[in-house]
Amino acid sequence: MSTTNTSKCPFEHIQNPDQEADQIAEITDLTVKLLDKRYPPPKQILRGVHPKSHGCVKATFTIDPDIAPEYQVGLFAEPGKQFDAFIRFSNAAAVVGPDTTEIDPVTKKEVEEHGSRGMAIKVLDVGGEVLIDDNGAHNQDFLMINQPVFAFANTEDYLRMDRVLDRDNDVASGFFAPLFIPDPSVTEEQKQRIGNSLKIIKEDMGNEVFGKTLHRSPSWAFSSKTPSGKLFVRRTD
């Protein structure tokens, strides 16, 4: 059993919190092990997930002036209020490399492959009370990818994935078993290249708590430029 100390999340209702804490601890230890294998000295160690960055920008996070009253809680309590923020665009591939090619573990040949694209927003100095004290920083993170659902339903699934990556040299196919016979039309759609990461729909992978009510986050679109030339984010539903 792992010896890493992991605090329990204070606002989720977990069926077996002790088991989940052990799973998180093992995930933490496996992450360190995988990083050591990917980046032996003297290589610089990159982050464990989404290591490839397409860019990082400064931003202004503005609360919608017309936000519905039921959502005017916490970070969204003051319509029109603005916060400084950072946005990072990334690729989900475990190892940094070209976006459009991957080595097939069976044929050992290059194949067209596209990792999901990520968009992370860090809103700075939001104030108020926080559920988990992050070294005293009062920031709010939104983690998004260009898919409607997250690939892992729970910590158990994520742990299985990390075990597969450790066993199979960062090849994930042992976890993502095929669920259907490939359809030519679907295959062609999947092969379409992303021309501009700024113009694809990003889905928030977290759930937000508005007061005492839990809401699934809306999807977001990221538009490349406003008339003034500045980047901006807008809701799509």
Secondary structure, DSSP 4 states (H G I P E B T S, - for coil): ------PPPSS---SSHHHHHHHHHHHHHHHHHHHHHHS-TTSPP--SSS-EEEEEEEEEEE--TT--GGG-SGGGSSTT-EEEEEEEEEE--SS---TTEEE-TTT-SEEE--PPEEEEEEE----S--SS-BTTB--EEEEEESSSS-S-SSHHHHHHHHHHHHHTTT--TTTS---SPPPHHHHHHHH---S-GGGSEEEE-SEEEETTEEEEPPEEEEES--TTS--EEEE--
